[in-house]
Amino acid sequence: MNPSATRTVVIEPVTRVEGHGKVTIQLDEQNRVRQARLHIVEFRGFERFIQGRPFWEVPVLVQRLCGICPVSHHLAAAKAMDRIVGGENLTPTAEKIRRLMHYGQMLQSHALHFFHLCSPDFLFGFDADPAVRNIVGVARKYPDLAVQGVMLRKYGQEIIRATAGKKIHGTGAVPGGVNRNLPVEERDAFLKDLPQMLDWAEGAVRVARDYTMEHLEELAPFGAFDSNHLSLVRPNGEMDLYHGVLRAVDAKGGTIFDGVDYQNYLDYIAEDVQPWSYMKFPFIRSLGPERGWYRVGPLARVNLCDSIPSPKAEAARKEFFRLTGGRPNNMTMTYHWARMIELLHSVEVIEQLLHDADLQGTDLVVRGERRNEAVGLIEAPRGTLFHHYVVNDRDQVVRCNLIVSTTNNNTPMNRAVEDVARRYLDGVQISEGLLNRIEVAIRAYDPCLSCATHALGQMPLVVELVGPNGATLARRVRDSGA
């Protein structure tokens, strides 16, 4: 193959996702896809600059990673710091306030992604004019659906405000507990609006289900591939998005590991590094980097759990599995259906919690035996989120490792990009609609690229000198292993 005959198609930026990224597609001399990659082009460095900070600041500091999923980082860090202060056995009030905060986050984030970022592709089609295929177009043609998305998200954000103190970058969780409860008057205001939220959540599941079933012939192979799956579950196998044990299965549902205490995650999970991305590539140690990569997030969680502990979402889960005869679902585009099942489950859990009198309790914080190392884990909207900290005897953070949800999905996203590129791009007619299909595959994972970026060693850097005819005249690479 003549390298000089290859050419590159670049999608930059990737739109309707959180953060900044680009896709490069290399075509050979026959205009066939030679390689397709998702590149993360921003660098954050949180793991470094929180070093030296006192540990009690961390739950507030790390959520500055993102304005979309700050609650997830706030709670994952708080769960780690609970163990640092020996306060992991929270009071009933503290645990339920945190759970309410977390399920409010799940609700608002899933509503934002489905209604605001993904629905334009469903409602107008992948090839629609981009001037119409956006949230403004949805609001004009489907005003009722747009309102539902806005109001569901608002309800989740108000739950966050009430439990964390602010809608974004709150301070409600502290090492060993929380610093507020939920007054009766606020609880009653949430209960008043809850029946409408439940009705809209059920409607959202129907929208995702009906779209999937009506377009199954196109969607079933779209960016689809067999994969491993990983998430938290309760020890009895039920879905739990706040706490549990780690479970991983293969593409056919065979157990890779189960019941794992996430404090020991490093015995099961490792990270690979590639020079062309600021994101790492996690994998299951026992399988190695080539076979051990996995998916996380709504699709993995629905695949992995034995049941969902809320009646309407459990009924929706059973219907979801009729599509695959009870086997794990490996269709990338069914992420949206699974995401709406979780949205419905979140509303049901919020209802259960709001009727619990422990939310008005006053016993908020516990302390116990001090530790110097701890892991906090939570199921964020986008998937399993690892926070690992080491603290010295002066209460300073000396080491931090974050494996965020989008990082866990790094390899699957790249595989989806390459699969869709090979399937739809012939290299001759490169329309906006064809390029949008690449973005559709990425959006299925609801990536938060700003959360996921960090590097090991030197930051990867590529500098290219391109002549007026488009040919590359010179290229220098400084990779992470330099």
C-alpha positions as CSV (number, residue, x, y, z in Angstrom):
1,M,0.0,0.0,0.0
2,N,1.3,3.5,-0.9
3,P,1.0,5.7,2.2
4,S,1.1,8.8,0.1
5,A,-2.1,7.7,-1.6
6,T,-4.1,7.6,1.6
7,R,-6.3,10.5,2.7
8,T,-7.9,11.5,5.9
9,V,-11.5,12.6,6.6
10,V,-11.8,14.6,9.9
11,I,-14.9,15.2,11.9
12,E,-14.1,18.1,14.2
13,P,-15.7,18.8,16.6
14,V,-17.9,15.9,17.4
15,T,-21.3,17.5,18.1
16,R,-24.0,17.1,20.6
17,V,-21.8,15.4,23.2
18,E,-20.3,16.8,26.5
19,G,-16.7,17.9,25.9
20,H,-14.4,18.2,22.8
21,G,-13.3,15.4,20.5
22,K,-12.7,14.6,16.9
23,V,-12.8,11.6,14.6
24,T,-10.2,10.8,11.9
25,I,-10.9,8.3,9.2
26,Q,-8.1,7.2,7.0
27,L,-9.0,5.9,3.5
28,D,-6.7,3.9,1.3
29,E,-6.1,4.3,-2.5
30,Q,-9.3,2.4,-3.2
31,N,-11.2,4.7,-0.9
32,R,-11.8,2.0,1.6
33,V,-11.7,2.7,5.3
34,R,-8.2,1.8,6.6
35,Q,-8.6,3.1,10.1
36,A,-11.1,5.2,12.2
37,R,-10.4,6.6,15.6
38,L,-12.1,8.8,18.2
39,H,-9.6,11.3,19.5
40,I,-10.0,13.2,22.7
41,V,-8.3,16.6,22.2
42,E,-8.6,18.3,25.6
43,F,-6.5,17.7,28.7
44,R,-7.7,18.3,32.2
45,G,-5.1,16.9,34.7
46,F,-7.3,16.6,37.8
47,E,-5.4,13.6,39.1
48,R,-2.3,15.8,39.4
49,F,-3.5,19.1,40.7
50,I,-5.5,17.8,43.6
51,Q,-2.3,16.3,45.0
52,G,-1.4,18.1,48.1
53,R,-4.9,19.2,48.9
54,P,-6.6,18.1,52.2
55,F,-8.8,15.1,51.7
56,W,-12.0,16.8,52.9
57,E,-11.8,19.2,50.0
58,V,-11.8,16.5,47.4
59,P,-15.6,15.8,47.0
60,V,-16.0,19.5,46.2
61,L,-12.9,19.9,44.0
62,V,-13.2,16.9,41.7
63,Q,-16.7,17.7,40.6
64,R,-15.2,20.7,38.7
65,L,-14.3,18.0,36.1
66,C,-17.7,18.6,34.6
67,G,-20.8,20.7,34.8
68,I,-23.0,17.9,33.4
69,C,-22.2,15.1,35.8
70,P,-20.7,16.8,38.9
71,V,-22.9,14.9,41.3
72,S,-21.4,11.6,40.2
73,H,-17.8,12.8,40.9
74,H,-19.0,14.4,44.2
75,L,-20.5,11.2,45.5
76,A,-17.7,8.8,44.2
77,A,-15.1,11.0,46.0
78,A,-17.3,11.3,49.1
79,K,-17.6,7.5,49.2
80,A,-13.9,7.2,49.1
81,M,-13.4,9.8,51.8
82,D,-16.0,8.0,54.0
83,R,-13.6,5.1,54.2
84,I,-10.7,7.5,54.9
85,V,-12.5,8.8,58.0
86,G,-13.9,5.4,58.9
87,G,-17.4,6.5,58.2
88,E,-18.5,4.2,55.4
89,N,-21.4,2.8,57.4
90,L,-23.5,5.9,56.9
91,T,-26.6,6.8,59.0
92,P,-29.9,6.0,57.3
93,T,-30.6,9.7,56.7
94,A,-27.2,10.3,55.1
95,E,-27.4,7.3,52.8
96,K,-30.9,8.1,51.7
97,I,-30.1,11.8,51.1
98,R,-27.2,10.7,49.0
99,R,-29.3,8.2,47.1
100,L,-31.9,10.9,46.4
101,M,-29.2,13.2,45.1
102,H,-27.8,10.5,42.9
103,Y,-31.1,9.4,41.4
104,G,-31.9,13.1,40.7
105,Q,-28.6,13.2,38.8
106,M,-29.5,10.1,36.8
107,L,-32.9,11.6,35.9
108,Q,-31.6,15.0,34.8
109,S,-28.6,13.6,32.9
110,H,-30.6,10.9,31.0
111,A,-33.3,13.4,30.2
112,L,-30.7,15.9,28.8
113,H,-29.0,13.3,26.7
114,F,-32.1,11.6,25.2
115,F,-34.4,14.6,24.6
116,H,-31.9,17.3,23.8
117,L,-28.9,15.6,22.2
118,C,-30.2,12.4,20.6
119,S,-33.9,12.9,19.8
120,P,-33.1,15.1,16.7
121,D,-31.6,12.0,15.1
122,F,-34.6,9.9,15.9
123,L,-37.3,12.4,15.0
124,F,-35.8,13.8,11.8
125,G,-33.5,11.0,10.6
126,F,-29.8,10.7,10.3
127,D,-29.7,12.4,6.9
128,A,-31.9,15.4,7.8
129,D,-30.7,18.9,7.3
130,P,-28.6,19.8,10.3
131,A,-30.3,23.2,10.4
132,V,-33.4,21.3,11.4
133,R,-31.9,18.3,13.1
134,N,-31.3,19.9,16.5
135,I,-33.1,20.7,19.7
136,V,-34.6,23.9,18.2
137,G,-36.1,21.8,15.4
138,V,-37.5,19.4,18.0
139,A,-39.1,22.3,20.0
140,R,-40.7,23.6,16.8
141,K,-42.1,20.4,15.4
142,Y,-42.6,18.4,18.6
143,P,-43.2,21.0,21.3
144,D,-44.8,18.5,23.8
145,L,-41.9,16.2,23.7
146,A,-39.4,19.1,24.1
147,V,-41.3,20.4,27.1
148,Q,-41.3,16.9,28.7
149,G,-37.5,16.7,28.3
150,V,-37.0,20.2,29.9
151,M,-39.3,19.5,32.8
152,L,-38.0,16.0,33.6
153,R,-34.5,17.5,33.6
154,K,-35.6,20.4,35.8
155,Y,-37.2,18.1,38.3
156,G,-33.9,16.1,38.6
157,Q,-32.0,19.3,39.0
158,E,-34.3,20.5,41.8
159,I,-33.8,17.2,43.6
160,I,-30.0,17.9,43.4
161,R,-30.5,21.5,44.6
162,A,-32.4,20.3,47.6
163,T,-29.9,17.6,48.6
164,A,-26.6,19.1,47.5
165,G,-27.3,22.8,48.1
166,K,-26.8,23.8,44.4
167,K,-27.9,22.3,41.1
168,I,-24.3,22.3,39.9
169,H,-21.2,21.8,42.1
170,G,-23.0,21.3,45.3
171,T,-21.6,20.6,48.8
172,G,-24.1,18.2,50.3
173,A,-21.9,15.1,50.7
174,V,-19.1,15.3,53.3
175,P,-16.7,12.6,54.5
176,G,-18.8,10.3,56.6
177,G,-22.2,11.6,55.7
178,V,-24.1,14.7,54.5
179,N,-24.6,18.3,55.8
180,R,-28.4,18.6,55.3
181,N,-31.6,16.7,55.4
182,L,-34.8,17.2,53.3
183,P,-37.5,19.4,55.0
184,V,-41.1,18.2,54.9
185,E,-42.2,21.2,52.8
186,E,-39.7,20.5,50.1
187,R,-40.6,16.8,50.1
188,D,-44.2,17.6,49.7
189,A,-43.5,19.9,46.7
190,F,-41.6,17.1,45.0
191,L,-44.4,14.6,45.7
192,K,-46.9,17.0,44.2
193,D,-45.2,16.9,40.8
194,L,-44.1,13.3,40.9
195,P,-47.1,11.6,39.1
196,Q,-46.5,13.8,36.1
197,M,-42.8,12.9,36.1
198,L,-43.7,9.2,36.2
199,D,-46.1,9.5,33.3
200,W,-43.6,11.3,31.2
201,A,-40.9,8.8,32.1
202,E,-43.1,5.9,31.0
203,G,-43.7,7.8,27.8
204,A,-40.0,8.2,27.2
205,V,-39.5,4.4,27.5
206,R,-42.2,4.0,24.9
207,V,-40.6,6.5,22.5
208,A,-37.2,4.7,22.7
209,R,-38.8,1.2,22.4
210,D,-41.0,2.1,19.5
211,Y,-38.2,3.8,17.6
212,T,-35.9,0.8,18.1
213,M,-38.5,-1.7,17.0
214,E,-39.7,0.3,14.0
215,H,-36.1,0.7,12.7
216,L,-34.7,-2.6,13.9
217,E,-33.4,-3.7,10.5
218,E,-31.2,-0.6,10.3
219,L,-30.3,-0.3,14.0
220,A,-29.5,-3.9,14.8
221,P,-26.1,-3.9,12.9
222,F,-25.4,-0.2,13.4
223,G,-22.1,0.0,15.3
224,A,-23.0,-3.4,16.9
225,F,-20.5,-6.0,18.1
226,D,-20.1,-8.6,20.9
227,S,-18.5,-7.3,24.0
228,N,-18.0,-7.9,27.7
229,H,-20.1,-5.8,30.1
230,L,-19.3,-4.5,33.6
231,S,-21.2,-2.7,36.4
232,L,-22.2,-2.6,40.0
233,V,-25.1,-4.8,41.2
234,R,-26.4,-5.6,44.6
235,P,-25.1,-8.8,46.2
236,N,-28.4,-10.4,45.3
237,G,-28.0,-9.3,41.6
238,E,-30.6,-6.5,41.6
239,M,-29.7,-3.2,39.9
240,D,-28.3,-0.6,42.2
241,L,-26.8,2.6,40.8
242,Y,-25.4,3.9,44.1
243,H,-23.6,1.0,45.8
244,G,-22.9,-2.7,45.3
245,V,-20.4,-5.2,44.1
246,L,-18.7,-5.5,40.7
247,R,-20.0,-8.0,38.2
248,A,-18.6,-8.7,34.6
249,V,-20.0,-11.0,32.0
250,D,-19.1,-11.8,28.4
251,A,-21.1,-11.3,25.3
252,K,-23.2,-14.4,25.9
253,G,-23.8,-13.8,29.5
254,G,-21.1,-16.0,30.9
255,T,-19.7,-14.8,34.2
256,I,-16.1,-13.4,34.2
257,F,-16.3,-12.3,37.8
258,D,-19.0,-11.5,40.3
259,G,-19.4,-10.3,43.9
260,V,-16.1,-8.3,43.8
261,D,-15.5,-5.7,46.5
262,Y,-14.5,-2.7,44.5
263,Q,-11.8,-1.8,47.0
264,N,-9.9,-4.5,45.2
265,Y,-10.7,-3.3,41.6
266,L,-7.0,-3.2,40.7
267,D,-6.9,-7.0,41.0
268,Y,-9.4,-7.2,38.2
269,I,-9.1,-4.0,36.0
270,A,-6.0,-2.5,34.3
271,E,-5.5,0.4,31.9
272,D,-3.7,0.5,28.6
273,V,-2.3,3.7,27.0
274,Q,-2.2,4.7,23.4
275,P,-0.2,7.6,22.0
276,W,-3.1,9.1,19.9
277,S,-5.6,9.8,22.8
278,Y,-5.6,11.4,26.2
279,M,-8.0,8.7,27.3
280,K,-6.8,5.4,28.7
281,F,-8.1,2.0,27.6
282,P,-9.3,-0.1,30.5
283,F,-9.5,-3.9,30.3
284,I,-10.2,-7.0,32.5
285,R,-6.8,-8.3,33.6
286,S,-7.6,-12.0,33.3
287,L,-8.5,-11.5,29.6
288,G,-5.8,-9.0,28.6
289,P,-6.1,-5.8,26.6
290,E,-7.1,-7.5,23.3
291,R,-10.0,-9.4,24.6
292,G,-10.7,-7.8,28.0
293,W,-12.2,-4.5,27.0
294,Y,-15.8,-4.0,28.1
295,R,-18.8,-1.7,28.0
296,V,-20.4,0.2,30.9
297,G,-23.5,2.4,31.2
298,P,-27.2,1.8,30.8
299,L,-26.9,-1.1,28.3
300,A,-24.3,-2.9,30.4
301,R,-26.3,-2.3,33.6
302,V,-29.6,-3.6,32.2
303,N,-27.7,-6.6,30.7
304,L,-26.0,-7.4,34.0
305,C,-28.6,-7.1,36.6
306,D,-30.9,-10.0,37.5
307,S,-33.8,-7.6,38.1
308,I,-34.6,-3.9,38.7
309,P,-36.1,-3.2,42.1
310,S,-39.0,-1.0,40.9
311,P,-42.1,-2.4,39.2
312,K,-42.5,-0.3,36.1
313,A,-38.8,-0.4,35.2
314,E,-38.6,-4.1,35.8
315,A,-41.5,-4.7,33.5
316,A,-39.7,-2.6,30.9
317,R,-36.5,-4.6,31.4
318,K,-38.3,-7.8,30.7
319,E,-39.8,-6.4,27.5
320,F,-36.3,-5.2,26.6
321,F,-35.0,-8.8,26.8
322,R,-37.6,-10.2,24.6
323,L,-35.7,-8.7,21.7
324,T,-32.7,-11.1,22.4
325,G,-34.5,-14.0,24.0
326,G,-33.1,-13.2,27.4
327,R,-29.5,-13.1,26.3
328,P,-27.3,-10.0,26.7
329,N,-28.1,-7.3,24.2
330,N,-25.0,-6.2,22.2
331,M,-26.7,-3.7,19.9
332,T,-25.1,-0.3,20.4
333,M,-28.3,1.7,19.5
334,T,-30.3,0.0,22.2
335,Y,-28.3,2.1,24.7
336,H,-31.1,4.6,24.3
337,W,-33.8,2.2,25.2
338,A,-31.9,1.0,28.3
339,R,-31.2,4.6,29.2
340,M,-34.9,5.4,29.3
341,I,-35.6,2.3,31.4
342,E,-33.1,3.7,33.9
343,L,-34.8,7.1,33.7
344,L,-38.1,5.4,34.7
345,H,-36.3,3.5,37.4
346,S,-34.8,6.7,38.8
347,V,-38.3,8.4,39.1
348,E,-39.6,5.3,40.8
349,V,-36.7,5.3,43.3
350,I,-37.2,9.0,43.9
351,E,-40.8,8.3,44.8
352,Q,-39.8,5.5,47.2
353,L,-37.3,7.7,48.9
354,L,-39.6,10.7,49.2
355,H,-42.0,8.6,51.2
356,D,-39.2,7.6,53.6
357,A,-39.2,9.5,56.9
358,D,-35.5,9.0,57.3
359,L,-35.0,11.9,54.9
360,Q,-36.0,14.2,57.8
361,G,-33.6,12.7,60.3
362,T,-31.0,14.8,62.0
363,D,-28.2,12.2,62.5
364,L,-26.1,13.1,59.5
365,V,-22.4,12.2,60.0
366,V,-20.3,9.3,61.4
367,R,-16.6,8.7,62.1
368,G,-14.5,5.6,62.7
369,E,-11.0,4.3,62.2
370,R,-8.8,6.5,60.0
371,R,-7.4,5.0,56.8
372,N,-4.9,6.2,54.3
373,E,-6.2,4.6,51.1
374,A,-9.7,4.1,49.7
375,V,-11.8,3.6,46.6
376,G,-15.1,5.2,45.9
377,L,-17.3,3.7,43.2
378,I,-20.7,4.7,41.8
379,E,-22.7,4.0,38.7
380,A,-22.7,7.4,37.0
381,P,-25.2,8.1,34.1
382,R,-22.6,7.1,31.6
383,G,-21.4,4.0,33.5
384,T,-19.1,2.8,36.3
385,L,-17.0,5.5,37.9
386,F,-13.8,4.7,39.9
387,H,-12.2,7.2,42.3
388,H,-9.1,5.9,44.0
389,Y,-7.1,8.0,46.6
390,V,-4.1,7.7,48.8
391,V,-3.8,10.2,51.7
392,N,-0.8,10.8,53.9
393,D,-0.7,11.3,57.7
394,R,-0.9,15.1,57.2
395,D,-4.4,14.6,55.5
396,Q,-3.0,15.5,52.1
397,V,-3.9,13.6,48.9
398,V,-0.7,12.1,47.5
399,R,-2.1,9.9,44.8
400,C,-5.3,9.8,42.7
401,N,-6.5,7.6,39.9
402,L,-9.8,8.3,38.2
403,I,-11.3,5.8,35.7
404,V,-14.4,7.6,34.5
405,S,-17.4,6.1,32.7
406,T,-16.4,7.4,29.3
407,T,-12.9,6.0,29.7
408,N,-14.3,2.6,30.4
409,N,-16.2,2.9,27.1
410,N,-13.2,4.1,25.2
411,T,-12.5,0.9,23.2
412,P,-16.2,0.2,22.5
413,M,-16.6,3.8,21.1
414,N,-13.7,3.4,18.8
415,R,-15.0,0.0,17.6
416,A,-18.4,1.6,16.9
417,V,-16.8,4.4,15.0
418,E,-14.8,2.1,12.8
419,D,-17.7,-0.3,12.2
420,V,-20.0,2.5,11.1
421,A,-17.3,4.1,9.0
422,R,-16.6,0.8,7.2
423,R,-20.3,0.2,6.7
424,Y,-21.4,3.6,5.4
425,L,-18.4,5.5,4.0
426,D,-17.3,4.6,0.5
427,G,-14.8,7.4,0.4
428,V,-16.3,8.9,-2.8
429,Q,-19.6,10.5,-1.6
430,I,-18.9,11.9,1.8
431,S,-22.1,13.6,2.8
432,E,-23.0,15.3,6.0
433,G,-25.5,12.6,6.7
434,L,-22.9,9.9,6.4
435,L,-20.6,11.7,8.8
436,N,-23.5,12.2,11.2
437,R,-23.8,8.5,11.4
438,I,-20.3,8.4,13.0
439,E,-21.5,10.9,15.5
440,V,-24.7,8.9,16.1
441,A,-22.6,5.9,17.1
442,I,-20.6,8.0,19.6
443,R,-23.7,9.7,21.0
444,A,-25.2,6.3,21.8
445,Y,-22.6,6.0,24.6
446,D,-23.5,9.5,26.0
447,P,-19.8,10.3,26.3
448,C,-18.5,13.0,28.6
449,L,-15.2,13.7,27.0
450,S,-14.1,16.4,29.4
451,C,-14.3,14.0,32.3
452,A,-12.3,11.3,30.6
453,T,-9.1,13.0,29.6
454,H,-5.8,12.4,31.3
455,A,-2.4,11.2,30.3
456,L,0.4,9.0,31.7
457,G,3.8,10.6,31.4
458,Q,4.3,13.2,28.6
459,M,1.2,14.4,26.8
460,P,0.8,12.7,23.4
461,L,1.5,15.3,20.7
462,V,1.4,15.1,16.9
463,V,2.6,18.0,14.6
464,E,2.0,17.8,10.9
465,L,3.2,20.1,8.1
466,V,0.7,20.0,5.2
467,G,1.4,21.4,1.8
468,P,-1.1,23.4,-0.4
469,N,-2.1,20.2,-2.3
470,G,-3.0,18.4,1.0
471,A,0.1,16.2,1.1
472,T,1.8,15.7,4.4
473,L,5.4,17.2,4.1
474,A,6.6,16.4,7.6
475,R,5.3,14.8,10.7
476,R,6.7,14.6,14.2
477,V,5.3,12.5,17.1
478,R,6.0,12.7,20.8
479,D,4.1,9.8,22.3
480,S,3.3,9.0,25.9
481,G,6.2,6.6,26.1
482,A,8.8,9.0,24.9
